[in-house]
Amino acid sequence: MDRVSEPLRDNSVVEDPDSSIPDQKSANEAIIAKTHKKRFNWTIPLLIILIILGAGIYVSSRRKDVQLDMESLTVPVQIQSLTISIEASGSIEPISSVNISPKTTGRLVALYVEQGDEVKAGQILARMDSASLQAELAQAQAELAQAEAEYTEVLNGNRREAIARAKSQVTSAQAQADLSAKRLAKNRFLAEEGAIAQLTLDEYISEDQTARARLVEAQEQLRELESGSRLEDIEQFKAKVAAAKAKVASAKTRLEDTEIRAPFDGIVSQRYAVVGSIVTPNVSASATSSATSTSIVSIASELEVNVNVSEVNIAHIETNQAVEIIADAYPNQTFAGKVKQIAPEAVVENNVTSFEVKVKLITGESELRSGMNVDAVFIGKKLEDALTIPTVAITTNQGKIGVMVADDRGAAEFKPVKIGFSQDGQTQIIQGVALGDRVYIDSPPQPDLKKRDLKEN
């Protein structure tokens, strides 16, 4: 036993293993507890740091997502220049269009034009039967010639031969009167002497009176022939000549009316009659594109654009203003025009008030046709420093026009706005938003819309 304990040279006391077990456990537990306490002291701050970092990363990521959404879904309100332009719809129409018919009923004997032909004012388009009118003209011309001959005879007076014959008659009557005067004087003396009876003297007195009366009559006839025709006779034959001339002119006019002529420069838009058909006169004015037996052809002049401009925009339209014209038949071409006339009175259709504006074509006369539908863009003044947003950003809410404005968190708020003119996808904002505000051009995130709706409700 002593040898066993000999190697233990330090003076330590060897305890019973069984008795030292509880103390060892307590020591271990103390060490573990101390270790756990140290770990707890530095783990909590670490966890807090990790949580803060994670929250920061999440918030940063969230902000980046919001910024990405803001960048893709919104655009800022900007300032730029806009040119006022007003769009309206219209159609191509001729300046003048008329259906042409004869003035009297007759048979069409010749037609010189076809549909689409260009004609000049005064050009003969067709001819009606004129045989009876030519006969009337010949008769009227003959009557005129007779009236003119009679008028010339009266106007020129009596011939010299007639005047000479009248003078001879005066001379003869004078001689007869002188002879009868001598006989009366001789027989008067005889009657005073009682050589002849009173009855015989009376016969010589009557003979002398008759001779003197014949002398006076011959003298009056000579004076009448020498003085010429009376003024009344001259005026009467002059009136007959005028009536004959009027009859000739009337016959010529009716004959000329058988030649159907173009009233103005234009194009034959329609052809209604054929050679040999009976055409009656049109008693009322016709400017329609359809006709019956009262028309031969239809003539249309140069083209223009008729546009209806709404009442709110008519103040921005003025004469000679530039206009861009786009026809449905030529969607890839733009034709030029200018404002020719603005109607002084409005037209109300379906409770919509508008004014008719006529636009003169500068280009496109060879391509455009009557009746084509067109869109007209009236180019107005330039607006400098206009507050603008994309037109697609404009929406409506409960009947109000406005935009969805985004805040810093991306939440959308509806703001009513007052809009102005639009150009190339940009619209002027007169009131409602400020420079730099971001407006949604696409649907805002649904949660924001729900929060906004709940807030408004």
C-alpha positions in Angstrom: 0.0 0.0 0.0 2.9 2.4 0.9 4.4 1.8 -2.7 1.3 2.7 -4.3 1.1 6.1 -2.7 4.9 6.8 -3.0 4.9 8.4 -6.4 2.8 11.2 -5.2 5.5 13.5 -4.0 3.6 16.7 -3.9 1.9 17.0 -0.7 -1.5 17.2 -2.3 -4.3 15.2 -0.8 -5.8 12.6 -3.0 -9.5 12.8 -2.7 -12.0 10.1 -3.3 -13.1 10.3 -6.9 -16.7 9.7 -6.0 -16.6 12.6 -3.6 -15.3 15.1 -6.1 -18.0 14.5 -8.8 -20.6 17.1 -7.6 -18.0 19.8 -7.3 -16.7 19.2 -10.8 -20.2 19.5 -12.2 -20.8 22.7 -10.5 -17.5 24.1 -11.9 -18.4 23.0 -15.4 -21.9 24.5 -15.1 -20.3 27.7 -13.9 -17.9 27.7 -16.9 -20.7 27.0 -19.3 -22.9 29.7 -17.8 -20.1 32.2 -18.0 -19.4 31.3 -21.6 -23.2 31.6 -22.4 -23.2 35.0 -20.7 -20.3 36.2 -22.8 -22.0 34.8 -26.0 -25.3 36.5 -25.1 -23.5 39.8 -24.5 -22.2 40.0 -28.1 -25.0 38.1 -30.0 -27.8 40.6 -29.2 -26.0 43.6 -30.7 -25.1 41.4 -33.7 -28.7 40.4 -34.2 -29.8 44.0 -33.9 -27.2 45.0 -36.5 -28.2 42.3 -38.8 -31.9 43.2 -38.5 -31.1 46.9 -39.1 -28.9 45.9 -42.1 -31.6 43.7 -43.4 -34.2 46.3 -43.0 -32.0 48.8 -44.7 -31.4 46.4 -47.6 -35.1 45.7 -47.8 -36.0 49.4 -47.7 -33.3 50.2 -50.2 -34.5 47.4 -52.4 -38.1 48.5 -52.0 -37.1 52.0 -52.9 -35.2 50.8 -55.9 -38.3 48.8 -57.0 -40.5 51.9 -56.4 -38.0 54.1 -58.4 -38.0 51.5 -61.1 -41.8 51.5 -61.2 -41.8 55.3 -61.1 -39.3 55.5 -64.0 -41.3 53.0 -66.1 -44.8 54.1 -65.3 -44.5 57.9 -64.9 -43.0 60.9 -66.7 -42.3 64.3 -65.4 -44.3 67.4 -66.3 -42.1 69.4 -68.7 -42.0 72.8 -70.4 -41.7 72.9 -74.2 -43.0 74.8 -77.3 -46.3 73.8 -78.9 -47.8 74.9 -82.2 -51.6 75.4 -81.9 -53.3 73.1 -84.3 -57.0 72.4 -84.7 -58.2 69.2 -86.3 -61.6 68.9 -88.1 -63.3 66.7 -90.6 -64.7 67.7 -93.9 -65.1 66.7 -97.5 -63.9 67.8 -101.0 -66.6 69.7 -102.9 -66.6 71.7 -106.1 -66.8 75.5 -105.8 -69.7 75.6 -108.3 -71.8 72.7 -109.6 -74.8 73.0 -111.9 -76.9 70.7 -114.0 -77.3 72.2 -117.5 -80.6 71.9 -119.5 -82.0 73.7 -122.6 -84.3 76.7 -122.3 -87.0 75.2 -124.5 -88.2 71.7 -125.0 -86.5 70.1 -127.9 -84.6 67.1 -129.4 -80.9 66.7 -128.7 -79.2 66.4 -132.0 -75.5 66.6 -131.0 -73.5 66.1 -127.8 -69.8 67.1 -127.9 -68.5 66.2 -124.4 -68.0 63.1 -122.3 -67.9 62.6 -118.5 -64.5 63.8 -117.1 -63.8 66.3 -120.0 -62.4 69.7 -119.1 -64.4 72.6 -120.6 -64.0 76.3 -120.8 -66.6 79.0 -120.2 -68.7 79.5 -123.4 -67.6 76.2 -125.0 -70.4 74.4 -126.9 -71.4 71.2 -125.1 -74.4 70.1 -127.1 -76.9 71.3 -129.7 -80.7 71.1 -129.9 -82.9 70.9 -133.0 -83.2 74.4 -134.5 -85.1 74.0 -137.9 -88.3 75.8 -136.8 -86.3 78.5 -135.1 -84.3 79.2 -138.3 -87.5 79.6 -140.3 -88.9 82.1 -137.7 -85.6 84.0 -137.9 -85.9 84.3 -141.7 -89.5 85.5 -141.5 -88.6 88.1 -138.9 -85.6 89.3 -141.0 -87.9 89.8 -144.0 -90.4 91.8 -142.0 -87.6 94.0 -140.7 -86.4 94.7 -144.3 -89.9 95.8 -145.3 -90.3 98.1 -142.3 -86.9 99.7 -142.9 -87.8 100.4 -146.5 -91.0 102.2 -145.6 -89.3 104.1 -142.9 -86.6 105.3 -145.3 -89.2 106.4 -147.8 -91.1 108.5 -145.2 -87.9 109.8 -143.8 -86.5 110.9 -147.2 -89.7 112.7 -148.2 -91.3 113.1 -151.8 -89.4 112.6 -155.0 -88.5 115.6 -157.2 -90.8 114.4 -160.0 -93.8 114.5 -157.6 -92.9 118.1 -156.6 -92.5 119.2 -160.3 -95.9 117.7 -161.1 -97.5 119.6 -158.2 -96.0 122.8 -159.4 -97.5 122.2 -162.9 -100.9 121.7 -161.3 -100.5 125.0 -159.4 -99.6 126.8 -162.7 -102.6 125.3 -164.4 -105.0 126.2 -161.5 -103.6 129.7 -161.6 -104.3 130.1 -165.3 -107.8 128.8 -164.9 -108.4 131.1 -162.0 -107.2 134.1 -164.0 -109.4 133.2 -166.9 -112.5 132.8 -164.8 -111.8 136.1 -163.2 -111.7 137.9 -166.6 -114.9 136.2 -167.7 -116.6 137.3 -164.5 -115.5 140.9 -164.9 -116.8 141.0 -168.5 -120.1 139.4 -167.8 -120.6 141.5 -164.7 -120.4 144.6 -166.9 -122.9 143.1 -169.4 -125.2 142.3 -166.5 -125.1 145.9 -165.4 -126.0 147.1 -168.9 -128.9 144.6 -169.0 -127.3 142.6 -171.8 -127.4 139.3 -169.9 -129.6 137.9 -167.2 -128.6 137.8 -163.6 -128.7 134.0 -163.7 -126.0 133.9 -166.3 -123.8 136.2 -164.1 -124.3 133.9 -161.2 -122.9 131.0 -163.2 -119.8 133.0 -164.0 -119.4 133.9 -160.3 -119.6 130.2 -159.3 -117.1 129.2 -162.0 -114.6 131.8 -160.7 -114.9 130.6 -157.1 -114.3 127.0 -158.2 -111.2 128.0 -160.1 -109.8 129.9 -157.2 -110.5 126.9 -154.8 -108.6 124.6 -157.1 -105.7 127.0 -157.1 -105.5 127.0 -153.4 -105.7 123.2 -153.2 -102.8 122.8 -155.8 -100.8 125.3 -153.8 -101.3 123.4 -150.5 -100.3 120.1 -152.1 -97.1 121.7 -153.5 -96.2 123.1 -150.0 -96.8 119.6 -148.4 -94.6 117.9 -150.9 -91.9 120.5 -150.6 -92.0 120.3 -146.7 -91.6 116.5 -146.6 -93.3 113.8 -144.4 -95.1 114.7 -141.2 -93.3 114.0 -137.9 -96.1 111.7 -136.8 -95.7 109.6 -139.9 -92.0 109.4 -139.4 -92.3 108.2 -135.8 -94.9 105.6 -136.7 -92.7 104.0 -139.3 -89.7 104.2 -137.0 -91.7 102.3 -134.3 -92.5 99.6 -136.9 -88.7 99.2 -137.6 -87.9 98.9 -133.9 -90.6 96.1 -133.5 -89.2 94.2 -136.5 -85.7 94.4 -135.1 -86.9 93.1 -131.7 -88.6 90.2 -133.4 -85.4 89.3 -135.2 -83.3 89.6 -132.0 -85.8 87.3 -130.2 -85.6 84.7 -133.0 -81.8 84.9 -133.0 -81.7 84.4 -129.2 -83.9 81.4 -129.3 -81.8 80.0 -132.1 -78.6 80.6 -130.1 -80.2 78.9 -127.1 -80.2 75.7 -129.0 -76.4 75.7 -128.6 -75.8 74.5 -125.0 -72.7 76.2 -123.7 -70.6 75.8 -120.5 -71.3 78.6 -118.0 -67.8 78.5 -116.4 -64.5 76.6 -116.6 -64.8 73.2 -115.1 -65.2 69.4 -115.6 -68.1 67.4 -116.9 -69.0 65.5 -113.8 -72.1 63.7 -115.1 -73.8 63.0 -118.5 -77.5 62.4 -118.4 -78.9 62.7 -122.0 -78.1 60.9 -125.3 -78.4 62.1 -128.9 -82.0 61.9 -130.1 -83.7 62.2 -126.7 -86.2 64.9 -125.9 -85.0 67.2 -123.1 -87.3 69.6 -121.3 -86.2 72.8 -119.6 -85.5 72.8 -115.9 -87.7 75.4 -114.3 -85.8 75.4 -111.0 -82.1 75.8 -110.1 -80.3 72.5 -109.7 -77.0 71.9 -108.0 -77.4 68.2 -107.2 -75.5 65.3 -108.5 -78.7 63.6 -109.9 -81.0 64.7 -112.6 -83.9 63.6 -114.8 -84.8 64.4 -118.4 -84.4 68.1 -117.5 -80.6 67.9 -117.7 -78.1 67.2 -120.4 -74.8 67.3 -118.4 -73.5 68.4 -115.1 -70.6 70.8 -114.8 -68.4 71.2 -111.7 -65.8 73.9 -111.2 -62.5 73.7 -109.3 -62.4 71.9 -105.9 -62.3 73.2 -102.4 -62.5 71.7 -98.9 -65.6 72.3 -96.7 -64.9 71.7 -93.0 -67.1 72.1 -89.9 -65.1 73.7 -87.1 -66.6 73.6 -83.6 -67.6 76.7 -81.8 -64.9 76.5 -79.2 -62.1 76.5 -81.8 -63.5 79.0 -84.4 -61.8 81.9 -82.6 -58.4 80.4 -83.7 -59.3 80.2 -87.4 -58.6 83.2 -89.7 -58.5 83.9 -93.4 -55.3 82.7 -95.3 -54.3 80.5 -92.4 -52.3 77.4 -93.4 -54.1 74.1 -93.5 -52.8 70.5 -93.8 -55.2 68.2 -95.6 -55.1 64.4 -95.3 -57.6 62.4 -97.5 -58.8 59.0 -96.5 -57.9 57.9 -100.1 -54.3 59.1 -99.6 -53.5 58.4 -95.9 -49.7 58.8 -96.4 -49.9 62.1 -98.2 -50.4 65.6 -96.8 -51.8 68.3 -99.1 -51.5 72.0 -98.6 -54.3 74.6 -98.4 -55.3 77.9 -96.9 -58.5 79.2 -95.3 -60.6 80.9 -98.0 -63.8 81.8 -96.2 -65.4 81.5 -92.7 -69.2 81.3 -92.5 -70.7 84.3 -90.6 -73.5 82.1 -89.2 -73.2 78.9 -87.2 -74.9 75.6 -88.0 -76.5 73.6 -85.2 -76.8 69.8 -85.8 -77.7 67.4 -83.0 -77.2 70.1 -80.4 -73.6 70.7 -81.7 -72.7 74.2 -82.9 -70.2 74.6 -85.6 -69.1 76.9 -88.4 -68.5 76.0 -92.0 -65.0 76.9 -93.2 -64.0 76.8 -96.9 -60.3 75.9 -97.6 -58.7 76.6 -100.9 -56.5 73.8 -102.3 -52.9 74.8 -103.0 -51.7 71.2 -103.8 -53.6 68.0 -104.6 -56.0 69.3 -107.3 -55.0 66.5 -109.6 -55.3 63.7 -106.9 -58.3 64.8 -104.9 -61.8 64.2 -106.2 -65.2 65.6 -105.3 -66.9 63.8 -102.4 -63.7 62.5 -100.8 -63.6 62.6 -97.0 -60.6 64.5 -95.5 -59.1 65.6 -92.2 -58.0 69.2 -92.0 -55.4 70.5 -89.6 -55.4 74.2 -89.1 -51.9 75.4 -88.2 -52.0 78.3 -85.7 -49.6 80.3 -83.5 -46.7 78.9 -81.5 -47.0 78.6 -77.8 -43.7 79.2 -76.0 -42.9 77.6 -72.6 -46.1 75.5 -72.5 -46.5 73.1 -69.5 -47.0 69.7 -71.2 -47.5 66.0 -70.5 -48.1 63.0 -72.7 -51.6 62.9 -74.0 -51.9 59.3 -72.8 -51.5 60.4 -69.2 -54.9 62.2 -69.3 -57.7 60.3 -67.8 -61.2 60.9 -66.3 -62.5 60.3 -62.8 -66.2 60.8 -62.0 -66.6 62.9 -65.1 -63.6 65.1 -64.5 -60.6 65.4 -66.7 -57.3 64.9 -64.8 -54.1 63.0 -64.3 -52.7 60.5 -61.8 -49.8 62.2 -60.0 -47.2 60.0 -58.1 -45.8 61.0 -54.7 -42.3 60.0 -53.4 -43.5 56.5 -52.4 -45.2 55.9 -55.8 -48.7 56.4 -54.5 -51.1 57.7 -57.2 -53.4 60.7 -56.6 -56.0 61.9 -59.1 -55.7 65.7 -59.8 -58.2 67.5 -62.0 -56.5 69.5 -64.8 -57.5 72.1 -67.4 -56.0 71.1 -70.7 -55.1 73.2 -73.8 -53.9 72.2 -77.2 -52.3 68.9 -78.3 -49.5 68.3 -80.7 -47.5 65.1 -81.5 -48.8 63.2 -78.5 -48.1 66.1 -76.1 -50.9 68.1 -74.4 -50.8 71.5 -72.8 -51.8 71.7 -69.2 -53.2 75.1 -68.2 -54.0 74.3 -64.6 -53.7 71.4 -62.2 -50.1 70.3 -62.0 -46.7 71.9 -61.6 -43.4 71.5 -63.4 -41.5 68.4 -62.2 -44.6 66.5 -61.0 -44.6 62.9 -62.2 -47.8 61.7 -63.8 -48.6 58.1 -64.6 -48.7 57.1 -68.3 -49.7 53.6 -67.4 -51.9 52.1 -64.7 -50.6 52.9 -61.2 -49.9 49.9 -58.8 -53.2 48.4 -57.7 -52.7 48.8 -54.0 -52.1 52.5 -54.4 -55.3 52.8 -56.3 -57.2 50.9 -53.6 -55.8 53.2 -50.9 -56.7 56.2 -52.9 -60.2 55.0 -53.5 -60.6 54.3 -49.8 -59.3 57.7 -48.9 -61.7 59.4 -51.4 -64.6 57.4 -50.1 
